[in-house]
Amino acid sequence: MSFDRKNILKEAKSKVFVITEHYEFIGLLHLVNIDRRESDVLNDEKPFIHLTDVEVRVKATGKSSQVPFVAINKRNVICVIPFESSKSTQKE
């Protein structure tokens, strides 16, 4: 079996602000090959948005905490706002 560089997934990370009814999230949304834009992730058939390096804020209390990972059900998402269109990291 030979090594084919074309089959290596390229990944970018985009910092986003996600708002739900009870929480606000700031974290890195991972964009892989076919999901090259934030809107691609939101419009695909997968039910969850995955963020890493996340600040989670409870809207009712204002209390926030840092967590390494969250999975947010898209049905609960009110709004997703990308910070500058900086795709921060690319891997091969």
PDB file of N, CA, C and O in Angstrom:
ATOM      1  N   MET A   1       0.844  -1.174   0.000  1.00  0.00           N
ATOM      2  CA  MET A   1       0.000   0.000   0.000  1.00  0.00           C
ATOM      3  C   MET A   1       0.890   1.238   0.000  1.00  0.00           C
ATOM      4  O   MET A   1       1.748   1.385   0.871  1.00  0.00           O
ATOM      5  N   SER A   2       0.695   2.118  -0.960  1.00  0.00           N
ATOM      6  CA  SER A   2       1.541   3.307  -1.055  1.00  0.00           C
ATOM      7  C   SER A   2       0.905   4.492  -0.332  1.00  0.00           C
ATOM      8  O   SER A   2      -0.309   4.555  -0.140  1.00  0.00           O
ATOM      9  N   PHE A   3       1.753   5.409   0.055  1.00  0.00           N
ATOM     10  CA  PHE A   3       1.327   6.613   0.757  1.00  0.00           C
ATOM     11  C   PHE A   3       0.863   7.653  -0.258  1.00  0.00           C
ATOM     12  O   PHE A   3       1.598   7.979  -1.189  1.00  0.00           O
ATOM     13  N   ASP A   4      -0.336   8.169  -0.087  1.00  0.00           N
ATOM     14  CA  ASP A   4      -0.888   9.159  -1.011  1.00  0.00           C
ATOM     15  C   ASP A   4      -1.202  10.444  -0.250  1.00  0.00           C
ATOM     16  O   ASP A   4      -2.115  10.476   0.575  1.00  0.00           O
ATOM     17  N   ARG A   5      -0.436  11.509  -0.532  1.00  0.00           N
ATOM     18  CA  ARG A   5      -0.618  12.782   0.175  1.00  0.00           C
ATOM     19  C   ARG A   5      -2.008  13.380  -0.032  1.00  0.00           C
ATOM     20  O   ARG A   5      -2.473  14.137   0.819  1.00  0.00           O
ATOM     21  N   LYS A   6      -2.675  13.067  -1.125  1.00  0.00           N
ATOM     22  CA  LYS A   6      -3.999  13.627  -1.394  1.00  0.00           C
ATOM     23  C   LYS A   6      -5.045  13.130  -0.406  1.00  0.00           C
ATOM     24  O   LYS A   6      -6.070  13.783  -0.209  1.00  0.00           O
ATOM     25  N   ASN A   7      -4.795  11.972   0.221  1.00  0.00           N
ATOM     26  CA  ASN A   7      -5.763  11.414   1.155  1.00  0.00           C
ATOM     27  C   ASN A   7      -5.613  11.939   2.577  1.00  0.00           C
ATOM     28  O   ASN A   7      -6.392  11.572   3.457  1.00  0.00           O
ATOM     29  N   ILE A   8      -4.629  12.785   2.808  1.00  0.00           N
ATOM     30  CA  ILE A   8      -4.448  13.359   4.138  1.00  0.00           C
ATOM     31  C   ILE A   8      -5.485  14.457   4.324  1.00  0.00           C
ATOM     32  O   ILE A   8      -5.620  15.345   3.483  1.00  0.00           O
ATOM     33  N   LEU A   9      -6.212  14.392   5.426  1.00  0.00           N
ATOM     34  CA  LEU A   9      -7.212  15.423   5.701  1.00  0.00           C
ATOM     35  C   LEU A   9      -6.523  16.710   6.123  1.00  0.00           C
ATOM     36  O   LEU A   9      -5.601  16.697   6.939  1.00  0.00           O
ATOM     37  N   LYS A  10      -6.973  17.804   5.567  1.00  0.00           N
ATOM     38  CA  LYS A  10      -6.480  19.106   5.990  1.00  0.00           C
ATOM     39  C   LYS A  10      -7.518  19.685   6.930  1.00  0.00           C
ATOM     40  O   LYS A  10      -8.722  19.576   6.696  1.00  0.00           O
ATOM     41  N   GLU A  11      -7.035  20.299   7.990  1.00  0.00           N
ATOM     42  CA  GLU A  11      -7.942  20.829   8.991  1.00  0.00           C
ATOM     43  C   GLU A  11      -7.619  22.283   9.266  1.00  0.00           C
ATOM     44  O   GLU A  11      -6.454  22.674   9.330  1.00  0.00           O
ATOM     45  N   ALA A  12      -8.656  23.074   9.425  1.00  0.00           N
ATOM     46  CA  ALA A  12      -8.503  24.459   9.844  1.00  0.00           C
ATOM     47  C   ALA A  12      -9.374  24.648  11.079  1.00  0.00           C
ATOM     48  O   ALA A  12     -10.335  23.909  11.293  1.00  0.00           O
ATOM     49  N   LYS A  13      -9.032  25.631  11.878  1.00  0.00           N
ATOM     50  CA  LYS A  13      -9.830  25.953  13.058  1.00  0.00           C
ATOM     51  C   LYS A  13     -10.289  27.395  12.935  1.00  0.00           C
ATOM     52  O   LYS A  13      -9.519  28.277  12.555  1.00  0.00           O
ATOM     53  N   SER A  14     -11.531  27.616  13.254  1.00  0.00           N
ATOM     54  CA  SER A  14     -12.097  28.956  13.194  1.00  0.00           C
ATOM     55  C   SER A  14     -12.680  29.300  14.561  1.00  0.00           C
ATOM     56  O   SER A  14     -13.485  28.541  15.103  1.00  0.00           O
ATOM     57  N   LYS A  15     -12.281  30.435  15.118  1.00  0.00           N
ATOM     58  CA  LYS A  15     -12.814  30.859  16.409  1.00  0.00           C
ATOM     59  C   LYS A  15     -14.218  31.403  16.197  1.00  0.00           C
ATOM     60  O   LYS A  15     -14.435  32.282  15.362  1.00  0.00           O
ATOM     61  N   VAL A  16     -15.181  30.867  16.970  1.00  0.00           N
ATOM     62  CA  VAL A  16     -16.579  31.260  16.807  1.00  0.00           C
ATOM     63  C   VAL A  16     -17.233  31.565  18.154  1.00  0.00           C
ATOM     64  O   VAL A  16     -16.780  31.113  19.206  1.00  0.00           O
ATOM     65  N   PHE A  17     -18.305  32.340  18.089  1.00  0.00           N
ATOM     66  CA  PHE A  17     -19.152  32.668  19.228  1.00  0.00           C
ATOM     67  C   PHE A  17     -20.492  32.010  18.946  1.00  0.00           C
ATOM     68  O   PHE A  17     -21.152  32.350  17.964  1.00  0.00           O
ATOM     69  N   VAL A  18     -20.908  31.061  19.803  1.00  0.00           N
ATOM     70  CA  VAL A  18     -22.156  30.322  19.604  1.00  0.00           C
ATOM     71  C   VAL A  18     -23.119  30.699  20.731  1.00  0.00           C
ATOM     72  O   VAL A  18     -22.763  30.666  21.909  1.00  0.00           O
ATOM     73  N   ILE A  19     -24.343  31.057  20.345  1.00  0.00           N
ATOM     74  CA  ILE A  19     -25.354  31.451  21.321  1.00  0.00           C
ATOM     75  C   ILE A  19     -26.486  30.425  21.308  1.00  0.00           C
ATOM     76  O   ILE A  19     -27.022  30.081  20.254  1.00  0.00           O
ATOM     77  N   THR A  20     -26.838  29.944  22.508  1.00  0.00           N
ATOM     78  CA  THR A  20     -28.019  29.100  22.680  1.00  0.00           C
ATOM     79  C   THR A  20     -28.937  29.823  23.673  1.00  0.00           C
ATOM     80  O   THR A  20     -28.609  30.914  24.137  1.00  0.00           O
ATOM     81  N   GLU A  21     -30.064  29.229  23.993  1.00  0.00           N
ATOM     82  CA  GLU A  21     -31.004  29.895  24.896  1.00  0.00           C
ATOM     83  C   GLU A  21     -30.393  30.176  26.267  1.00  0.00           C
ATOM     84  O   GLU A  21     -30.606  31.250  26.830  1.00  0.00           O
ATOM     85  N   HIS A  22     -29.638  29.224  26.805  1.00  0.00           N
ATOM     86  CA  HIS A  22     -29.135  29.358  28.172  1.00  0.00           C
ATOM     87  C   HIS A  22     -27.630  29.579  28.288  1.00  0.00           C
ATOM     88  O   HIS A  22     -27.145  29.942  29.359  1.00  0.00           O
ATOM     89  N   TYR A  23     -26.884  29.367  27.201  1.00  0.00           N
ATOM     90  CA  TYR A  23     -25.423  29.446  27.254  1.00  0.00           C
ATOM     91  C   TYR A  23     -24.860  30.241  26.081  1.00  0.00           C
ATOM     92  O   TYR A  23     -25.499  30.402  25.041  1.00  0.00           O
ATOM     93  N   GLU A  24     -23.634  30.733  26.290  1.00  0.00           N
ATOM     94  CA  GLU A  24     -22.837  31.315  25.214  1.00  0.00           C
ATOM     95  C   GLU A  24     -21.490  30.605  25.220  1.00  0.00           C
ATOM     96  O   GLU A  24     -20.932  30.328  26.282  1.00  0.00           O
ATOM     97  N   PHE A  25     -20.978  30.314  24.047  1.00  0.00           N
ATOM     98  CA  PHE A  25     -19.731  29.576  23.900  1.00  0.00           C
ATOM     99  C   PHE A  25     -18.785  30.358  23.000  1.00  0.00           C
ATOM    100  O   PHE A  25     -19.199  30.897  21.973  1.00  0.00           O
ATOM    101  N   ILE A  26     -17.518  30.418  23.385  1.00  0.00           N
ATOM    102  CA  ILE A  26     -16.470  30.921  22.502  1.00  0.00           C
ATOM    103  C   ILE A  26     -15.443  29.808  22.409  1.00  0.00           C
ATOM    104  O   ILE A  26     -14.884  29.389  23.422  1.00  0.00           O
ATOM    105  N   GLY A  27     -15.192  29.326  21.195  1.00  0.00           N
ATOM    106  CA  GLY A  27     -14.250  28.225  21.037  1.00  0.00           C
ATOM    107  C   GLY A  27     -13.832  28.038  19.597  1.00  0.00           C
ATOM    108  O   GLY A  27     -14.198  28.817  18.717  1.00  0.00           O
ATOM    109  N   LEU A  28     -13.057  26.986  19.375  1.00  0.00           N
ATOM    110  CA  LEU A  28     -12.534  26.683  18.044  1.00  0.00           C
ATOM    111  C   LEU A  28     -13.394  25.628  17.364  1.00  0.00           C
ATOM    112  O   LEU A  28     -13.562  24.518  17.868  1.00  0.00           O
ATOM    113  N   LEU A  29     -13.932  25.996  16.217  1.00  0.00           N
ATOM    114  CA  LEU A  29     -14.709  25.089  15.381  1.00  0.00           C
ATOM    115  C   LEU A  29     -13.749  24.464  14.380  1.00  0.00           C
ATOM    116  O   LEU A  29     -13.044  25.181  13.670  1.00  0.00           O
ATOM    117  N   HIS A  30     -13.712  23.145  14.313  1.00  0.00           N
ATOM    118  CA  HIS A  30     -12.781  22.448  13.426  1.00  0.00           C
ATOM    119  C   HIS A  30     -13.423  22.248  12.056  1.00  0.00           C
ATOM    120  O   HIS A  30     -14.508  21.679  11.938  1.00  0.00           O
ATOM    121  N   LEU A  31     -12.735  22.724  11.036  1.00  0.00           N
ATOM    122  CA  LEU A  31     -13.219  22.644   9.656  1.00  0.00           C
ATOM    123  C   LEU A  31     -12.317  21.682   8.902  1.00  0.00           C
ATOM    124  O   LEU A  31     -11.133  21.960   8.709  1.00  0.00           O
ATOM    125  N   VAL A  32     -12.868  20.550   8.475  1.00  0.00           N
ATOM    126  CA  VAL A  32     -12.081  19.511   7.819  1.00  0.00           C
ATOM    127  C   VAL A  32     -12.470  19.429   6.345  1.00  0.00           C
ATOM    128  O   VAL A  32     -13.652  19.432   6.001  1.00  0.00           O
ATOM    129  N   ASN A  33     -11.465  19.357   5.490  1.00  0.00           N
ATOM    130  CA  ASN A  33     -11.603  19.244   4.024  1.00  0.00           C
ATOM    131  C   ASN A  33     -12.935  19.716   3.443  1.00  0.00           C
ATOM    132  O   ASN A  33     -13.022  20.833   2.933  1.00  0.00           O
ATOM    133  N   ILE A  34     -13.966  18.887   3.513  1.00  0.00           N
ATOM    134  CA  ILE A  34     -15.225  19.245   2.870  1.00  0.00           C
ATOM    135  C   ILE A  34     -15.973  20.328   3.632  1.00  0.00           C
ATOM    136  O   ILE A  34     -16.811  21.020   3.054  1.00  0.00           O
ATOM    137  N   ASP A  35     -15.687  20.486   4.914  1.00  0.00           N
ATOM    138  CA  ASP A  35     -16.328  21.524   5.722  1.00  0.00           C
ATOM    139  C   ASP A  35     -15.374  22.705   5.841  1.00  0.00           C
ATOM    140  O   ASP A  35     -14.827  22.949   6.917  1.00  0.00           O
ATOM    141  N   ARG A  36     -15.171  23.430   4.769  1.00  0.00           N
ATOM    142  CA  ARG A  36     -14.161  24.489   4.778  1.00  0.00           C
ATOM    143  C   ARG A  36     -14.694  25.819   5.282  1.00  0.00           C
ATOM    144  O   ARG A  36     -13.912  26.739   5.525  1.00  0.00           O
ATOM    145  N   ARG A  37     -16.002  25.944   5.444  1.00  0.00           N
ATOM    146  CA  ARG A  37     -16.577  27.185   5.962  1.00  0.00           C
ATOM    147  C   ARG A  37     -17.462  26.851   7.156  1.00  0.00           C
ATOM    148  O   ARG A  37     -17.957  25.732   7.291  1.00  0.00           O
ATOM    149  N   GLU A  38     -17.647  27.839   8.012  1.00  0.00           N
ATOM    150  CA  GLU A  38     -18.509  27.634   9.170  1.00  0.00           C
ATOM    151  C   GLU A  38     -19.912  27.212   8.725  1.00  0.00           C
ATOM    152  O   GLU A  38     -20.523  26.337   9.339  1.00  0.00           O
ATOM    153  N   SER A  39     -20.417  27.830   7.663  1.00  0.00           N
ATOM    154  CA  SER A  39     -21.771  27.507   7.186  1.00  0.00           C
ATOM    155  C   SER A  39     -21.880  26.058   6.704  1.00  0.00           C
ATOM    156  O   SER A  39     -22.951  25.458   6.793  1.00  0.00           O
ATOM    157  N   ASP A  40     -20.781  25.491   6.195  1.00  0.00           N
ATOM    158  CA  ASP A  40     -20.801  24.086   5.770  1.00  0.00           C
ATOM    159  C   ASP A  40     -21.051  23.168   6.965  1.00  0.00           C
ATOM    160  O   ASP A  40     -21.801  22.197   6.865  1.00  0.00           O
ATOM    161  N   VAL A  41     -20.421  23.481   8.087  1.00  0.00           N
ATOM    162  CA  VAL A  41     -20.607  22.676   9.298  1.00  0.00           C
ATOM    163  C   VAL A  41     -22.047  22.806   9.789  1.00  0.00           C
ATOM    164  O   VAL A  41     -22.659  21.817  10.191  1.00  0.00           O
ATOM    165  N   LEU A  42     -22.583  24.017   9.755  1.00  0.00           N
ATOM    166  CA  LEU A  42     -23.951  24.239  10.229  1.00  0.00           C
ATOM    167  C   LEU A  42     -24.992  23.576   9.333  1.00  0.00           C
ATOM    168  O   LEU A  42     -26.050  23.166   9.810  1.00  0.00           O
ATOM    169  N   ASN A  43     -24.703  23.471   8.053  1.00  0.00           N
ATOM    170  CA  ASN A  43     -25.678  22.933   7.103  1.00  0.00           C
ATOM    171  C   ASN A  43     -25.541  21.443   6.820  1.00  0.00           C
ATOM    172  O   ASN A  43     -26.386  20.877   6.127  1.00  0.00           O
ATOM    173  N   ASP A  44     -24.491  20.787   7.342  1.00  0.00           N
ATOM    174  CA  ASP A  44     -24.380  19.349   7.078  1.00  0.00           C
ATOM    175  C   ASP A  44     -25.388  18.576   7.929  1.00  0.00           C
ATOM    176  O   ASP A  44     -26.067  19.156   8.776  1.00  0.00           O
ATOM    177  N   GLU A  45     -25.482  17.269   7.700  1.00  0.00           N
ATOM    178  CA  GLU A  45     -26.499  16.455   8.360  1.00  0.00           C
ATOM    179  C   GLU A  45     -26.152  16.062   9.797  1.00  0.00           C
ATOM    180  O   GLU A  45     -27.005  15.537  10.513  1.00  0.00           O
ATOM    181  N   LYS A  46     -24.934  16.303  10.221  1.00  0.00           N
ATOM    182  CA  LYS A  46     -24.537  15.929  11.582  1.00  0.00           C
ATOM    183  C   LYS A  46     -25.285  16.805  12.594  1.00  0.00           C
ATOM    184  O   LYS A  46     -25.393  18.015  12.400  1.00  0.00           O
ATOM    185  N   PRO A  47     -25.805  16.199  13.675  1.00  0.00           N
ATOM    186  CA  PRO A  47     -26.648  16.962  14.602  1.00  0.00           C
ATOM    187  C   PRO A  47     -25.896  17.856  15.593  1.00  0.00           C
ATOM    188  O   PRO A  47     -26.516  18.689  16.253  1.00  0.00           O
ATOM    189  N   PHE A  48     -24.585  17.700  15.708  1.00  0.00           N
ATOM    190  CA  PHE A  48     -23.841  18.457  16.711  1.00  0.00           C
ATOM    191  C   PHE A  48     -22.739  19.318  16.108  1.00  0.00           C
ATOM    192  O   PHE A  48     -22.152  18.979  15.080  1.00  0.00           O
ATOM    193  N   ILE A  49     -22.472  20.437  16.770  1.00  0.00           N
ATOM    194  CA  ILE A  49     -21.319  21.285  16.480  1.00  0.00           C
ATOM    195  C   ILE A  49     -20.291  20.956  17.554  1.00  0.00           C
ATOM    196  O   ILE A  49     -20.625  20.932  18.739  1.00  0.00           O
ATOM    197  N   HIS A  50     -19.055  20.705  17.163  1.00  0.00           N
ATOM    198  CA  HIS A  50     -17.998  20.381  18.116  1.00  0.00           C
ATOM    199  C   HIS A  50     -17.027  21.551  18.220  1.00  0.00           C
ATOM    200  O   HIS A  50     -16.514  22.035  17.211  1.00  0.00           O
ATOM    201  N   LEU A  51     -16.779  22.000  19.448  1.00  0.00           N
ATOM    202  CA  LEU A  51     -15.824  23.072  19.707  1.00  0.00           C
ATOM    203  C   LEU A  51     -14.766  22.579  20.677  1.00  0.00           C
ATOM    204  O   LEU A  51     -15.043  21.746  21.540  1.00  0.00           O
ATOM    205  N   THR A  52     -13.549  23.096  20.531  1.00  0.00           N
ATOM    206  CA  THR A  52     -12.482  22.813  21.487  1.00  0.00           C
ATOM    207  C   THR A  52     -11.987  24.130  22.069  1.00  0.00           C
ATOM    208  O   THR A  52     -12.277  25.204  21.542  1.00  0.00           O
ATOM    209  N   ASP A  53     -11.227  24.030  23.174  1.00  0.00           N
ATOM    210  CA  ASP A  53     -10.692  25.211  23.868  1.00  0.00           C
ATOM    211  C   ASP A  53     -11.807  26.229  24.084  1.00  0.00           C
ATOM    212  O   ASP A  53     -11.753  27.343  23.564  1.00  0.00           O
ATOM    213  N   VAL A  54     -12.804  25.837  24.847  1.00  0.00           N
ATOM    214  CA  VAL A  54     -14.066  26.577  24.917  1.00  0.00           C
ATOM    215  C   VAL A  54     -14.236  27.335  26.232  1.00  0.00           C
ATOM    216  O   VAL A  54     -13.955  26.814  27.311  1.00  0.00           O
ATOM    217  N   GLU A  55     -14.702  28.576  26.112  1.00  0.00           N
ATOM    218  CA  GLU A  55     -15.191  29.323  27.263  1.00  0.00           C
ATOM    219  C   GLU A  55     -16.707  29.211  27.221  1.00  0.00           C
ATOM    220  O   GLU A  55     -17.334  29.567  26.223  1.00  0.00           O
ATOM    221  N   VAL A  56     -17.298  28.713  28.308  1.00  0.00           N
ATOM    222  CA  VAL A  56     -18.744  28.536  28.408  1.00  0.00           C
ATOM    223  C   VAL A  56     -19.265  29.543  29.425  1.00  0.00           C
ATOM    224  O   VAL A  56     -18.754  29.623  30.543  1.00  0.00           O
ATOM    225  N   ARG A  57     -20.281  30.313  29.038  1.00  0.00           N
ATOM    226  CA  ARG A  57     -20.868  31.287  29.959  1.00  0.00           C
ATOM    227  C   ARG A  57     -22.353  30.989  30.119  1.00  0.00           C
ATOM    228  O   ARG A  57     -23.082  30.833  29.139  1.00  0.00           O
ATOM    229  N   VAL A  58     -22.791  30.912  31.393  1.00  0.00           N
ATOM    230  CA  VAL A  58     -24.206  30.729  31.703  1.00  0.00           C
ATOM    231  C   VAL A  58     -24.862  32.101  31.603  1.00  0.00           C
ATOM    232  O   VAL A  58     -24.482  33.021  32.327  1.00  0.00           O
ATOM    233  N   LYS A  59     -25.834  32.245  30.724  1.00  0.00           N
ATOM    234  CA  LYS A  59     -26.439  33.555  30.489  1.00  0.00           C
ATOM    235  C   LYS A  59     -27.157  34.103  31.725  1.00  0.00           C
ATOM    236  O   LYS A  59     -27.104  35.307  31.977  1.00  0.00           O
ATOM    237  N   ALA A  60     -27.819  33.256  32.489  1.00  0.00           N
ATOM    238  CA  ALA A  60     -28.599  33.708  33.644  1.00  0.00           C
ATOM    239  C   ALA A  60     -27.734  34.282  34.761  1.00  0.00           C
ATOM    240  O   ALA A  60     -28.134  35.228  35.440  1.00  0.00           O
ATOM    241  N   THR A  61     -26.542  33.706  34.950  1.00  0.00           N
ATOM    242  CA  THR A  61     -25.691  34.124  36.074  1.00  0.00           C
ATOM    243  C   THR A  61     -24.449  34.889  35.643  1.00  0.00           C
ATOM    244  O   THR A  61     -23.845  35.600  36.446  1.00  0.00           O
ATOM    245  N   GLY A  62     -24.068  34.748  34.383  1.00  0.00           N
ATOM    246  CA  GLY A  62     -22.834  35.373  33.906  1.00  0.00           C
ATOM    247  C   GLY A  62     -21.588  34.578  34.272  1.00  0.00           C
ATOM    248  O   GLY A  62     -20.479  34.953  33.892  1.00  0.00           O
ATOM    249  N   LYS A  63     -21.762  33.479  35.009  1.00  0.00           N
ATOM    250  CA  LYS A  63     -20.631  32.643  35.417  1.00  0.00           C
ATOM    251  C   LYS A  63     -20.051  31.937  34.196  1.00  0.00           C
ATOM    252  O   LYS A  63     -20.787  31.419  33.356  1.00  0.00           O
ATOM    253  N   SER A  64     -18.716  31.923  34.109  1.00  0.00           N
ATOM    254  CA  SER A  64     -18.088  31.258  32.965  1.00  0.00           C
ATOM    255  C   SER A  64     -17.006  30.295  33.426  1.00  0.00           C
ATOM    256  O   SER A  64     -16.479  30.407  34.533  1.00  0.00           O
ATOM    257  N   SER A  65     -16.689  29.351  32.558  1.00  0.00           N
ATOM    258  CA  SER A  65     -15.621  28.391  32.832  1.00  0.00           C
ATOM    259  C   SER A  65     -14.987  27.963  31.519  1.00  0.00           C
ATOM    260  O   SER A  65     -15.583  28.098  30.450  1.00  0.00           O
ATOM    261  N   GLN A  66     -13.770  27.446  31.616  1.00  0.00           N
ATOM    262  CA  GLN A  66     -13.027  26.924  30.456  1.00  0.00           C
ATOM    263  C   GLN A  66     -13.175  25.411  30.438  1.00  0.00           C
ATOM    264  O   GLN A  66     -13.034  24.752  31.467  1.00  0.00           O
ATOM    265  N   VAL A  67     -13.457  24.871  29.271  1.00  0.00           N
ATOM    266  CA  VAL A  67     -13.520  23.419  29.100  1.00  0.00           C
ATOM    267  C   VAL A  67     -12.783  23.050  27.818  1.00  0.00           C
ATOM    268  O   VAL A  67     -12.727  23.862  26.894  1.00  0.00           O
ATOM    269  N   PRO A  68     -12.217  21.848  27.737  1.00  0.00           N
ATOM    270  CA  PRO A  68     -11.463  21.473  26.541  1.00  0.00           C
ATOM    271  C   PRO A  68     -12.338  21.149  25.331  1.00  0.00           C
ATOM    272  O   PRO A  68     -11.880  21.268  24.195  1.00  0.00           O
ATOM    273  N   PHE A  69     -13.603  20.736  25.560  1.00  0.00           N
ATOM    274  CA  PHE A  69     -14.440  20.278  24.445  1.00  0.00           C
ATOM    275  C   PHE A  69     -15.917  20.414  24.797  1.00  0.00           C
ATOM    276  O   PHE A  69     -16.310  20.170  25.937  1.00  0.00           O
ATOM    277  N   VAL A  70     -16.736  20.804  23.818  1.00  0.00           N
ATOM    278  CA  VAL A  70     -18.194  20.729  23.954  1.00  0.00           C
ATOM    279  C   VAL A  70     -18.790  20.252  22.633  1.00  0.00           C
ATOM    280  O   VAL A  70     -18.252  20.514  21.557  1.00  0.00           O
ATOM    281  N   ALA A  71     -19.903  19.553  22.741  1.00  0.00           N
ATOM    282  CA  ALA A  71     -20.710  19.174  21.579  1.00  0.00           C
ATOM    283  C   ALA A  71     -22.064  19.837  21.783  1.00  0.00           C
ATOM    284  O   ALA A  71     -22.752  19.558  22.766  1.00  0.00           O
ATOM    285  N   ILE A  72     -22.451  20.713  20.860  1.00  0.00           N
ATOM    286  CA  ILE A  72     -23.685  21.485  20.987  1.00  0.00           C
ATOM    287  C   ILE A  72     -24.675  20.987  19.941  1.00  0.00           C
ATOM    288  O   ILE A  72     -24.366  20.954  18.750  1.00  0.00           O
ATOM    289  N   ASN A  73     -25.860  20.602  20.391  1.00  0.00           N
ATOM    290  CA  ASN A  73     -26.893  20.162  19.459  1.00  0.00           C
ATOM    291  C   ASN A  73     -27.331  21.354  18.614  1.00  0.00           C
ATOM    292  O   ASN A  73     -27.686  22.401  19.156  1.00  0.00           O
ATOM    293  N   LYS A  74     -27.309  21.204  17.306  1.00  0.00           N
ATOM    294  CA  LYS A  74     -27.645  22.306  16.393  1.00  0.00           C
ATOM    295  C   LYS A  74     -29.065  22.824  16.605  1.00  0.00           C
ATOM    296  O   LYS A  74     -29.341  23.992  16.332  1.00  0.00           O
ATOM    297  N   ARG A  75     -29.966  21.972  17.086  1.00  0.00           N
ATOM    298  CA  ARG A  75     -31.345  22.415  17.328  1.00  0.00           C
ATOM    299  C   ARG A  75     -31.406  23.493  18.402  1.00  0.00           C
ATOM    300  O   ARG A  75     -32.361  24.269  18.447  1.00  0.00           O
ATOM    301  N   ASN A  76     -30.391  23.551  19.272  1.00  0.00           N
ATOM    302  CA  ASN A  76     -30.367  24.538  20.353  1.00  0.00           C
ATOM    303  C   ASN A  76     -29.656  25.827  19.972  1.00  0.00           C
ATOM    304  O   ASN A  76     -29.674  26.789  20.739  1.00  0.00           O
ATOM    305  N   VAL A  77     -29.036  25.861  18.812  1.00  0.00           N
ATOM    306  CA  VAL A  77     -28.237  27.023  18.412  1.00  0.00           C
ATOM    307  C   VAL A  77     -29.140  28.135  17.884  1.00  0.00           C
ATOM    308  O   VAL A  77     -29.962  27.926  16.991  1.00  0.00           O
ATOM    309  N   ILE A  78     -28.963  29.321  18.464  1.00  0.00           N
ATOM    310  CA  ILE A  78     -29.680  30.507  17.998  1.00  0.00           C
ATOM    311  C   ILE A  78     -28.848  31.228  16.948  1.00  0.00           C
ATOM    312  O   ILE A  78     -29.369  31.696  15.936  1.00  0.00           O
ATOM    313  N   CYS A  79     -27.535  31.312  17.207  1.00  0.00           N
ATOM    314  CA  CYS A  79     -26.673  32.106  16.329  1.00  0.00           C
ATOM    315  C   CYS A  79     -25.226  31.623  16.438  1.00  0.00           C
ATOM    316  O   CYS A  79     -24.781  31.227  17.516  1.00  0.00           O
ATOM    317  N   VAL A  80     -24.497  31.656  15.327  1.00  0.00           N
ATOM    318  CA  VAL A  80     -23.058  31.390  15.312  1.00  0.00           C
ATOM    319  C   VAL A  80     -22.389  32.583  14.637  1.00  0.00           C
ATOM    320  O   VAL A  80     -22.715  32.936  13.503  1.00  0.00           O
ATOM    321  N   ILE A  81     -21.448  33.195  15.352  1.00  0.00           N
ATOM    322  CA  ILE A  81     -20.745  34.363  14.817  1.00  0.00           C
ATOM    323  C   ILE A  81     -19.259  34.040  14.750  1.00  0.00           C
ATOM    324  O   ILE A  81     -18.631  33.828  15.787  1.00  0.00           O
ATOM    325  N   PRO A  82     -18.683  33.999  13.548  1.00  0.00           N
ATOM    326  CA  PRO A  82     -17.234  33.777  13.445  1.00  0.00           C
ATOM    327  C   PRO A  82     -16.486  35.043  13.849  1.00  0.00           C
ATOM    328  O   PRO A  82     -16.891  36.150  13.495  1.00  0.00           O
ATOM    329  N   PHE A  83     -15.393  34.877  14.591  1.00  0.00           N
ATOM    330  CA  PHE A  83     -14.479  35.978  14.822  1.00  0.00           C
ATOM    331  C   PHE A  83     -13.740  36.131  13.508  1.00  0.00           C
ATOM    332  O   PHE A  83     -13.650  35.155  12.763  1.00  0.00           O
ATOM    333  N   GLU A  84     -13.216  37.271  13.186  1.00  0.00           N
ATOM    334  CA  GLU A  84     -12.482  37.452  11.924  1.00  0.00           C
ATOM    335  C   GLU A  84     -12.389  36.148  11.158  1.00  0.00           C
ATOM    336  O   GLU A  84     -12.313  35.077  11.760  1.00  0.00           O
ATOM    337  N   SER A  85     -12.394  36.223   9.882  1.00  0.00           N
ATOM    338  CA  SER A  85     -12.366  34.993   9.100  1.00  0.00           C
ATOM    339  C   SER A  85     -10.962  34.415   9.080  1.00  0.00           C
ATOM    340  O   SER A  85     -10.393  34.163   8.018  1.00  0.00           O
ATOM    341  N   SER A  86     -10.408  34.208  10.280  1.00  0.00           N
ATOM    342  CA  SER A  86      -9.057  33.658  10.375  1.00  0.00           C
ATOM    343  C   SER A  86      -9.137  32.169  10.614  1.00  0.00           C
ATOM    344  O   SER A  86      -9.512  31.732  11.702  1.00  0.00           O
ATOM    345  N   LYS A  87      -8.797  31.398   9.629  1.00  0.00           N
ATOM    346  CA  LYS A  87      -8.660  29.961   9.784  1.00  0.00           C
ATOM    347  C   LYS A  87      -7.281  29.764  10.391  1.00  0.00           C
ATOM    348  O   LYS A  87      -6.276  29.789   9.681  1.00  0.00           O
ATOM    349  N   SER A  88      -7.231  29.568  11.700  1.00  0.00           N
ATOM    350  CA  SER A  88      -5.981  29.722  12.423  1.00  0.00           C
ATOM    351  C   SER A  88      -4.930  28.648  12.197  1.00  0.00           C
ATOM    352  O   SER A  88      -3.740  28.961  12.180  1.00  0.00           O
ATOM    353  N   THR A  89      -5.323  27.406  12.026  1.00  0.00           N
ATOM    354  CA  THR A  89      -4.317  26.350  11.929  1.00  0.00           C
ATOM    355  C   THR A  89      -4.611  25.444  10.745  1.00  0.00           C
ATOM    356  O   THR A  89      -5.755  25.040  10.537  1.00  0.00           O
ATOM    357  N   GLN A  90      -3.592  25.128   9.977  1.00  0.00           N
ATOM    358  CA  GLN A  90      -3.752  24.156   8.893  1.00  0.00           C
ATOM    359  C   GLN A  90      -2.759  23.034   9.116  1.00  0.00           C
ATOM    360  O   GLN A  90      -1.587  23.282   9.400  1.00  0.00           O
ATOM    361  N   LYS A  91      -3.226  21.791   8.987  1.00  0.00           N
ATOM    362  CA  LYS A  91      -2.359  20.624   9.152  1.00  0.00           C
ATOM    363  C   LYS A  91      -2.367  19.814   7.874  1.00  0.00           C
ATOM    364  O   LYS A  91      -3.331  19.830   7.108  1.00  0.00           O
ATOM    365  N   GLU A  92      -1.294  19.120   7.666  1.00  0.00           N
ATOM    366  CA  GLU A  92      -1.256  18.131   6.579  1.00  0.00           C
ATOM    367  C   GLU A  92      -0.861  16.815   7.160  1.00  0.00           C
ATOM    368  O   GLU A  92      -0.761  15.825   6.435  1.00  0.00           O
TER     369      GLU A  92
END
